[in-house]
Amino acid sequence: MLNQIFKMKSNYITSCIALVLLLLTSNNISSQEFQGKAYYFSKTTMDMSNFGGGRQLNEQQKKQIAERLKSVLEKNYILIFNQIESIYKEEEVLAAPNQGGGMRFGMMSSSGGNQYKNLKDHLFLQENEFYGKQFLINDSLPKLNWKLGSENKMIGQYMCFKATAIKDADGFDFASFRRRGNNEKPKDSTTVNTEKDKDIPKKIMMTAWYAPQIPVNQGPDMYWGLPGLILEVNVDRTTILCSKIILNPSEKDEMKVPSKGKEVTKKEYDIIVKAKMEEMRDMFRNRGGRGHD
């Protein structure tokens, strides 16, 4: 009798173990098959007083410059993600008529390709075309030391919570243009920082809003690492806001890993872009701010 009871208990335990293993395997498969798609709008503002090569721009001139820069400073993106990988890519849109006048600004901008993040391997890859050259940024994911707050708000149908972090100012954008007087010489690569450089921020505060209802550590651009999908980011003059989310779409997208271009680190690429944009800025200002269509 005791042997029969022991055998029944043994069979029960074995069945329980088998059920747990089945559930774990099932959850693992689900996490691998899970995919989401989030749509974001990114907008960067800028100080128009930094343009003009020392001349004061009137409102009409500022408006014209803003229109030419719109395609550079306002973009739509799609984030395709699962629990481990994500692809962040610019949404393809038809160019509006009469945007040819912004050619020079377009040449100065970086045409970013797909961004790939792998949270398991802490890997970041991106194909970028700049000034006719193709680059492949291959680097580690940036470490973001988020501080979680209790403040919350609704973004669409999702309750989001606030998180903040501080990062080093890197890269180069139009917002970093500084007006120089006519008698001020351009800095070369050997010039050290002067008193006039104190207004250039060395640290930048980041604010993010994440949705715990979507339990992935993903987010737009290079932002990640929060206990929920990041739906909004505010960094310096740039805001990235999610407008639409699709979970487990019927047709899943391929996670195509970027692979084309000259391989560089993020820091190396920023140096290349900064040097070229400084060169273009000085050429523009030496001509008195006159544009060429």
N, C-alpha and C positions, 0 to 999 in steps of 0.2 A: 504493500500500500504506500509506504513511504517512498519507495523507488518510483512509483507511478506519479506521486505528487511532485517529486523532485524533477522528474522528466517533463511534467507539464509546465512547471515553473521555468525550466531551462528552455523549453520551446517558446514560452511567452517572452522571455528575455531576448532570445534570438530574433523573434519576430519584431520586437520593439527596436532592436538595433538595426535591423534591416529597414524598418520604416523610417528611422531617423536618417540613415544613409541615403535612402531614396529621396527624402525631403531636401536634404543638403544638396544632392546632385541636381534635383529639380530647380532649387533656388539658384544654383550656380549657372545652370543653363539659361534660366530666365534673365539673370543679370547680364549674361553675354549677349542674349538676343535683344534685350531692352535697348530702345533707341528713342531719342527725342529730337525735336527740331524747334529752335527758338529764333525769332526774327527781331533784330535790333536796328535802331536808328542812332547814328552817331553824329554829333554836332559839336564843332569847335568854334568858339568866338575869338576875335582878335582885336587888338588895339590899333586902329587905323592911323593913329598919330605916328606910328613907327615907319610909315611909308612916306615918300615924297622927297627923299634926299635932302632934308633940311627945309623944304618948302612946306608951308601950311596948306593942307588939302581942304578944299571946300566940300560941302555936303554932297554935291553931285559927283565929284571925283571919288569920294569915299564909297558912294553907292555903286559906281562903275566897278571899282576894285572888288567890292564885296560880291557883285554878280559874277565876276570872272573867277573868284575863288570859291564860289558855291560848290562846284563839283569836287573840289579838293577838301573842303571843310565840312561838307554834309554828305554822309554816305549811309547806305543800307547794307546790313550784313545778315548772314544766316549762320547759326551755330548748330551743327549736327553733333550729337553727343550720346555717349553711353556712360557707364560708370568708370571706365578706364581711359577711353580715348575721346577726342573731339576734333572736329574740323571747323574752323571759323573762316568764312569766305565772304567776299563782297558780292552782294546780290546784283546780278546783271540787269542794267536798265538802259533804255535807249537814250542817247545823248539828245539834249534839247537843242532846237535850232539856234544858230547864231552864237554858238559857244566857242567858235574858232579863235576869238580874240583873247581867250585865256590860254593860248598855247604856251606862252613863256612860263606862266605859273604852273602849267601842267608838266612842263619839262623839269621844273624845279622839284616837283613832288615825287614821292616814291610810289610806284605802282605795286602795291602789295598783293602777293598771291595768297594761296591758301595757307592758313596757320594750323599746324598740327600739334596737339598736346597729348602726351601720354603720361598720366599721373602715376602709373605703376613704375615706369622707368625714369620719371622726372625729366622727360625729353621734350624739347621745343624745336620745331622745324618750321621754316617759312621760306617760300620762294618769293623773291622780290626783284622787280626790274627797276633799275635806276639809271637814267641817262643812257638808255640803250644797252646796258649791261645787265646780265642775269646773275643774281646771287642766291645762294641757299644758306640761310641762317640756320646753324646747327648749334644748339646751346642747351644748357640745363634750364629747367623751369625756374623762374625767379622765386626766391623764398619771400613770401609775404606774411609778416607777423601781424595778423589781424587781431584787433581787440573787439570782442563781441559786446554789443550794447543791448539795452532793453527796449529802446525806442522802436516802434513798428509803424507800418502803414500798408495800405492795400495797393498793389500794382495789378491791375486787372482783377482776376478772381483769387489772387494769391496773397496771403498775409506774409509780409516781408519784414525782416529784422535788420537793423543797422549794424554795420561793422566798419571800423576805421583802421588805417595802417599808414605808415610813413615810409616813403621810398626815396632813394636818391634820384635827383633829376638826371635823366639820361636822354639820349636821342637828340633831335633837333626839329623844331617846327617854326611856323611863321610867328607864333606868339613870342619867340625869343629874339625877334628882330629888335634892335635898339637904334634909335635915331642918333646919328653922329653929326656934330657941327661940321661946317665946311672946312675948318682948319684942323680937324682931328684926323690923324692918319689911321688907315686900316691896321688892325693888329695882324702881325704875322704869327707863325707857329711858335716863335721863341718869346713872344711877349707874355709877361706874367700878368696876373690879375691886378687891376688898378682899383682906385676908389670907386670909379664909375661902374665897376662890375658887381658892386655890392647888391644892386637891385635884381640881379639874376639869381633865382632861387636855387639852392643846392639840395634842399629837401622838399618833397611835395606830399601833402596830405591827400590820402585817398579815402573816399567814402563809398561803401557798397551796400546794397540792399539785396538780401538773399531770401529764398523761399524754402523753408524746411519741408514743405509738402512735396518738393521734388528733391529727394535725398541723393543728390550727386554733388561732387566737389568741383563741378565745372563752372565756367563763366565765359563771357566774351573776351576777345583779344587775349592778353597775357594774364588775365585775372582768374584766380582759382583758389581753392583751399578753404572754402567755407562750408558749413554743414547744410548745404542746400544750393540749388542753382542760383547764380547771381543774375538778378533781373535789371539792376541799375548800377552804374558806376559814375562817380563824379571825381575827375582828376584835373586839377588846375582849371583850364578853360574848356575842357572836354567833358561832355555828358553822353553816356551810352545807355539807352533805355530800350527794354524789351517791349514789343507791341503785340506779340502773338506767340503762343506755344502749342506745339502738337506733340503729344506723347504716343509712342508706339504707332507711327504712321503705317498704313497698309503696305506702302512701298518704301523699303529701307534704302538709305543711301550708302554707297561704298565709302569706307574710310580710306581714301587714297593718300598714302604718305608722300609728301613733297620730296622730290629728288633731283630737280634740275637747277643748275647754276654753279657758280664758283662758291665753294664752301667757306664760310666765314662765321665768326662768333657774332653775337649781338653787339658787343662793344666795338669790334672791328668794323661792322657795317655802319654803326652810328658815326664813327670817325670819318668814314668815306663820305657819307651823306653830308655831314656838317661841313667838311672842307669844301665840297662842291657848292653848297648853298651859300657859304660865306663868300665864295668867289663870285657867284651870281649876284649876291646882294651888293657887293662892292662895285661891280660893273654897272648895276642899275643906278646906284647913288652917284657914281662918278659922271653919269650922263644926265644928272639932275633929275632923276626919277622919270624920264621920258620913256614911255612904253612903245613897243613895236608890235603891231597886229600881225 
